[in-house]
């Protein structure tokens, strides 16, 4: 198992290097000159040159990449041309908001998707199975931004029980920042009013974001359970008269969950980059909204910072999923 972990970690290094090179190259192929955009139409050539030198964009691209890579090693993601803030500081501010939203969405998706998938497989071709399959198809087919608007109209305007957007009311003081996760910070401060407010603001965006992974996890779990239940050892256990509940929860689920675990890990990474629309509709201050603002203003450093952070997180999540395989498949532990 130790050699397996070492190999997986070593495989990450060239992936991360290639990711940094790809991110740097693509961001500099975008048409437009951010320095000219910041300097304004009235800027002189000397002012433009000084601004370009300040941000290092007057150097050849290979030199810029070397400087960028050396900064990454030190944890320096560069400085925004538009706001003149350090990108690392912005990422520390916005990234926890996105992670908190994704964790809430995946908690809903996993908590409902696995039981739904099991129920659908056990009740194959009966009304619970048909109902769950229709719900899964509708969930995965619904555009997120359209669903988000419908939920805002229904629960925010017509019924009026949930806020339309944002992460916390502007006129209220949020709990003291310890982890960057509002709900967790509120619990640490034992501020239950703030916890309730944070959760109310999280319900609609988290539910909107959860529907696609919920449908996929449900369908994957159903297919995996049905496949495992046709294996010889399961048929033998059923022939011996073992209780169906014992067979299902002791023997079937452990083997059926491996493929579903892969989907769960991939969705954690996909939602990091796919939360842009939901964050924009609900005005959620995460890296999706931050990246959108940076792209509109052609701000290279934040774009590269967000892309690289999402890529690194995706690679780490895949490493964690690979290691978790050993918990469900003993053969991997001794590979």
C-alpha positions in Angstrom: 0.0 0.0 0.0 2.9 2.4 0.8 4.4 1.9 -2.6 1.1 2.5 -4.2 0.7 5.8 -2.3 4.2 6.9 -3.3 3.6 6.1 -7.0 0.4 8.1 -7.0 2.0 11.1 -5.4 4.9 11.0 -7.8 2.5 10.9 -10.7 1.0 14.2 -9.5 4.2 16.1 -10.0 4.3 16.1 -13.9 0.6 16.7 -14.0 0.9 19.8 -11.8 3.8 21.1 -13.9 1.9 20.5 -17.1 -1.2 22.2 -15.6 0.8 25.3 -14.7 2.3 25.5 -18.2 -1.0 25.0 -19.9 -2.7 27.6 -17.7 0.0 30.1 -18.3 0.0 29.6 -22.1 -3.8 29.7 -22.5 -4.2 32.8 -20.4 -1.7 34.7 -22.5 -3.3 33.6 -25.7 -6.5 35.5 -24.8 -6.9 38.5 -27.2 -6.5 41.9 -25.5 -4.0 43.8 -23.5 -4.8 44.1 -19.8 -2.1 46.7 -19.2 -3.7 49.0 -21.8 -7.1 48.4 -20.3 -5.9 49.4 -16.8 -3.9 52.3 -18.0 -6.8 53.8 -19.9 -7.0 55.5 -23.3 -5.3 58.7 -22.0 -2.2 57.0 -20.7 1.2 57.9 -22.2 3.7 55.4 -23.5 5.9 55.9 -20.5 3.0 55.2 -18.1 2.1 52.0 -20.0 5.7 50.9 -20.0 6.1 51.5 -16.3 2.9 49.5 -15.6 4.0 46.7 -17.8 7.4 46.6 -16.0 5.7 46.7 -12.6 3.7 43.5 -13.4 6.5 41.8 -15.4 4.6 41.6 -18.7 7.3 43.4 -20.6 9.6 40.3 -20.3 9.6 37.5 -22.9 7.0 34.7 -22.3 9.5 32.1 -21.2 11.0 34.5 -18.7 7.5 35.4 -17.4 6.7 31.7 -17.0 9.9 31.0 -15.0 9.1 34.0 -12.7 5.5 32.7 -12.4 6.6 29.2 -11.6 9.2 30.4 -9.0 6.4 32.5 -7.4 4.1 29.4 -7.2 6.8 27.5 -5.3 6.7 30.3 -2.7 2.9 30.4 -2.6 2.8 33.6 -4.6 0.1 33.6 -7.3 0.9 37.1 -8.4 -1.0 40.4 -8.1 -4.2 41.4 -9.8 -3.7 44.1 -12.4 -7.2 45.5 -11.8 -7.4 45.5 -8.0 -3.7 45.4 -7.2 -4.4 42.8 -4.5 -2.5 39.6 -4.1 -4.3 36.8 -5.8 -3.4 34.4 -2.9 -5.3 36.7 -0.5 -8.3 36.7 -2.8 -8.2 33.0 -3.1 -8.1 32.5 0.6 -11.1 34.8 0.8 -13.3 33.3 -2.0 -12.2 29.6 -2.1 -13.7 28.6 1.3 -17.1 30.0 0.2 -17.1 27.7 -2.9 -15.9 24.7 -1.0 -18.6 25.2 1.7 -21.2 25.4 -1.0 -19.9 22.3 -2.8 -19.6 20.3 0.4 -23.3 21.1 1.2 -24.4 20.2 -2.3 -22.4 16.9 -2.2 -23.8 16.1 1.2 -27.3 16.3 -0.2 -26.3 14.4 -3.3 -24.6 11.5 -1.4 -27.1 11.4 1.4 -30.0 11.0 -1.0 -28.4 9.5 -4.1 -27.0 6.3 -2.4 -30.4 5.4 -0.7 -32.3 6.3 -3.8 -30.0 4.1 -5.9 -30.3 1.1 -3.5 -34.1 1.5 -3.3 -34.3 1.7 -7.1 -32.3 -1.4 -7.6 -34.2 -3.4 -5.0 -37.5 -2.3 -6.4 -36.5 -2.8 -10.0 -39.3 -2.1 -12.5 -41.8 -1.3 -9.7 -43.2 2.2 -8.9 -40.4 3.3 -6.6 -37.9 2.5 -9.3 -39.9 4.2 -12.0 -40.4 7.3 -9.8 -36.7 7.6 -8.9 -35.6 7.1 -12.5 -38.0 9.9 -13.7 -36.7 12.2 -10.9 -33.1 11.4 -11.9 -33.7 12.1 -15.6 -35.4 15.4 -14.8 -32.7 16.4 -12.4 -29.8 15.8 -14.8 -31.7 17.4 -17.7 -32.6 20.7 -15.9 -30.3 23.7 -16.7 -28.8 24.9 -13.4 -29.3 28.6 -14.1 -32.9 28.1 -15.1 -33.6 26.0 -12.1 -31.9 28.6 -9.9 -34.1 31.3 -11.2 -37.3 29.2 -10.7 -36.3 28.4 -7.1 -35.6 32.1 -6.4 -39.0 33.1 -7.7 -40.8 30.3 -5.8 -39.1 30.3 -2.4 -37.6 33.9 -2.4 -40.5 35.9 -3.9 -43.8 34.0 -4.0 -43.4 32.1 -0.7 -40.8 34.4 0.8 -39.2 31.9 3.2 -35.6 31.9 1.8 -33.2 34.7 0.8 -32.7 35.3 -2.9 -29.0 35.3 -2.8 -25.7 36.3 -1.2 -23.9 34.3 1.6 -24.8 36.4 4.6 -27.0 39.6 5.1 -25.0 42.8 4.4 -26.5 44.6 7.4 -25.7 41.7 9.9 -22.3 41.0 11.4 -21.0 37.5 10.3 -19.3 35.3 12.9 -15.6 35.8 13.5 -13.6 34.2 10.7 -11.6 31.1 11.8 -11.9 28.6 9.0 -13.6 30.7 6.3 -16.7 28.4 6.4 -19.5 30.5 7.8 -21.5 27.6 9.2 -18.5 26.1 10.9 -17.3 29.5 12.2 -20.8 30.1 13.6 -20.8 26.8 15.4 -17.3 27.4 16.8 -18.5 30.8 18.1 -21.7 29.2 19.4 -23.6 31.8 17.5 -26.7 29.8 16.6 -28.6 32.8 15.0 -25.7 33.3 12.6 -25.6 29.5 11.9 -29.3 29.5 11.0 -28.9 32.6 8.8 -25.9 31.0 7.0 -27.8 27.8 6.4 -30.8 29.6 5.1 -28.7 31.4 2.5 -27.0 28.1 1.6 -30.2 26.0 0.9 -31.2 27.2 -2.5 -27.7 27.3 -4.2 -26.7 24.1 -2.6 -29.8 22.3 -3.7 -29.5 23.7 -7.2 -25.9 22.5 -7.4 -26.7 19.1 -5.9 -29.2 17.9 -8.5 -26.8 16.9 -11.2 -24.5 14.8 -8.9 -27.6 13.5 -7.1 -29.0 12.1 -10.4 -25.7 10.6 -11.5 -25.0 9.0 -8.1 -28.5 7.5 -8.0 -28.2 6.0 -11.5 -24.7 4.8 -10.9 -25.6 3.2 -7.6 -28.6 1.5 -9.1 -26.6 0.1 -12.0 -23.8 -1.1 -9.7 -26.1 -2.8 -7.2 -28.0 -4.6 -10.0 -24.7 -5.8 -11.5 -23.3 -7.1 -8.2 -26.6 -8.8 -7.3 -26.2 -11.0 -10.4 -22.8 -12.2 -9.3 -22.4 -15.9 -8.4 -21.5 -15.4 -4.8 -24.7 -13.3 -4.3 -26.9 -15.8 -6.0 -25.3 -18.5 -3.8 -26.0 -16.5 -0.6 -29.6 -16.0 -1.7 -30.0 -19.7 -2.5 -28.7 -20.5 1.0 -31.5 -18.5 2.4 -29.6 -15.6 3.9 -31.7 -12.5 4.7 -31.8 -10.1 1.8 -31.0 -7.2 4.1 -27.8 -9.0 5.3 -26.8 -9.8 1.7 -27.4 -6.2 0.6 -25.6 -4.3 3.3 -22.8 -6.7 4.1 -21.8 -8.1 0.7 -23.4 -6.1 -2.1 -22.9 -2.5 -1.1 -19.2 -2.7 -0.4 -18.5 -4.0 -4.0 -21.1 -1.8 -5.6 -19.9 1.4 -4.0 -16.5 1.4 -5.8 -17.7 2.7 -9.1 -20.0 5.2 -7.3 -17.0 6.4 -5.3 -15.3 7.3 -8.6 -18.2 9.5 -9.7 -18.4 11.2 -6.3 -14.7 12.1 -6.5 -15.0 13.4 -10.0 -18.1 15.5 -9.2 -16.2 17.2 -6.3 -13.7 18.4 -8.9 -16.3 19.2 -11.6 -18.4 21.3 -9.3 -15.4 23.5 -8.4 -15.3 24.7 -12.0 -19.0 24.3 -12.7 -20.3 26.4 -9.9 -19.9 29.6 -11.9 -23.5 29.9 -13.0 -25.0 29.1 -9.6 -22.7 31.5 -7.8 -23.5 34.2 -10.4 -27.3 33.8 -10.1 -27.2 33.6 -6.3 -24.5 36.3 -5.9 -22.4 33.8 -3.9 -18.9 35.2 -3.3 -16.9 32.2 -4.4 -14.1 31.6 -6.9 -16.6 31.1 -9.7 -17.9 34.7 -9.4 -14.3 35.9 -8.8 -13.1 34.1 -12.0 -16.0 35.5 -14.0 -15.1 39.1 -13.0 -11.4 38.5 -13.8 -12.2 37.0 -17.2 -14.4 40.0 -18.2 -11.6 42.4 -17.2 -8.8 40.2 -18.8 -7.0 40.0 -15.5 -4.5 37.2 -16.2 -3.1 36.5 -12.7 -6.5 35.8 -11.0 -7.5 33.7 -14.0 -4.4 31.6 -13.7 -4.7 31.4 -9.9 -8.3 30.1 -10.0 -7.5 27.6 -12.8 -4.5 26.3 -11.1 -6.2 26.0 -7.7 -9.1 24.1 -9.2 -6.7 21.8 -11.1 -4.6 21.1 -8.0 -7.7 20.4 -5.9 -9.0 18.1 -8.6 -5.7 16.2 -8.6 -5.7 15.9 -4.8 -9.3 14.7 -4.8 -8.5 12.0 -7.3 -5.5 10.9 -5.1 -7.8 10.7 -2.1 -10.3 8.6 -4.1 -7.6 6.3 -5.3 -6.5 5.8 -1.7 -10.0 5.1 -0.6 -10.3 2.3 -3.1 -8.1 0.3 -0.7 -10.8 0.5 1.9 -13.3 -1.3 -0.4 -11.0 -3.5 -2.4 -8.3 -5.3 -0.3 -6.4 -6.2 -3.5 -5.3 -2.6 -3.9 -3.8 -2.4 -0.4 -1.1 -4.9 -1.5 -0.6 -3.7 -5.0 
